Amino acid sequence: MPQRLAPEREFTMRFTSTPRGARLARRLVSHRLDDWGHPYTTPVNETLTLITAELAANAVRHGHVPGRDFHVQLTLTEGTFRIEVTDTRAEKQPSTSCPSATDSPSESGRGLLLVAALADDWGVSPRRAAPGKTVWAELRVQTESHPLSHRVAPEPTDVDLLLVTSSLLRDDLGSQPEDASHGGRRP
């Protein structure tokens, strides 16, 4: 069995198996990619954010087990980003042979078609340590045109990640009352 190389960059987090958890997973992956030197409007960030959105939505919709979270892992190894979304439902496996968009008039079930079209490779594997499955997708990037050293951002601390998560959740709740201590503006 070939040895797997250590990732250059890695982000992992558990999320509640709810639409809100899926939305937060998408936003944090996009935020992490920006931290790693792939700004929000770049094709890499937009593509991986969209793939994450589809895989996280599927984990919530089809892999939900009450009281169980889903897990997201984003890694960068030798110019290849890999996004993995793991849920605890083993009996509902997506088919890796996606039908064409013209096979069914249904609007449901098109997410994996999108993943297959955007990713360089994707698949499903059993969860390693417990019941469930991992749906993964890989995207190769050209490091020559966008080197990792282009933008150096410090690795965020747990406090930084909690502050960002809190901010994203607050944004999801809609507009908040104005704070008088900041001159009527939100900080």
MOHU-V845277 format. One record per backbone hydrogen bond with DSSP energy under -1.0 kcal/mol. NH is the residue of the N-H (numbers start at 1). CO is the residue of the C=O. Records with the same first field share a line. If there is no record, write none. Layout:
NH->CO  CO
//
This chain:
8->76
9->76
11->74
13->72
15->70
18->16
22->18
23->19
24->20
25->21
26->22
27->23
28->24
29->25
30->26
31->27
32->28
33->29
34->30
35->31
36->32
37->34
38->33
42->39
46->42
47->43
48->44
49->45
50->46
51->47
52->48
53->49
54->50
55->51
56->52
57->53
58->54
59->55
60->56
61->57
62->58
63->58
68->65
70->15
71->86
72->13
73->84
74->11
75->82
76->9
77->80
80->77
81->139
82->75
83->137
84->73
85->135
86->71
87->133
98->96
103->100
114->110
115->111
116->112
117->113
118->114
119->115
120->138
121->138
123->136
125->134
127->132
133->87
134->125
135->85
136->123
137->83
138->121
139->81
141->79
150->147
161->157
162->158
163->159
164->160
165->161
166->162
167->163
168->164
169->165
170->166
171->167
172->168
173->169
174->171
182->179
183->180
184->179
185->182
//
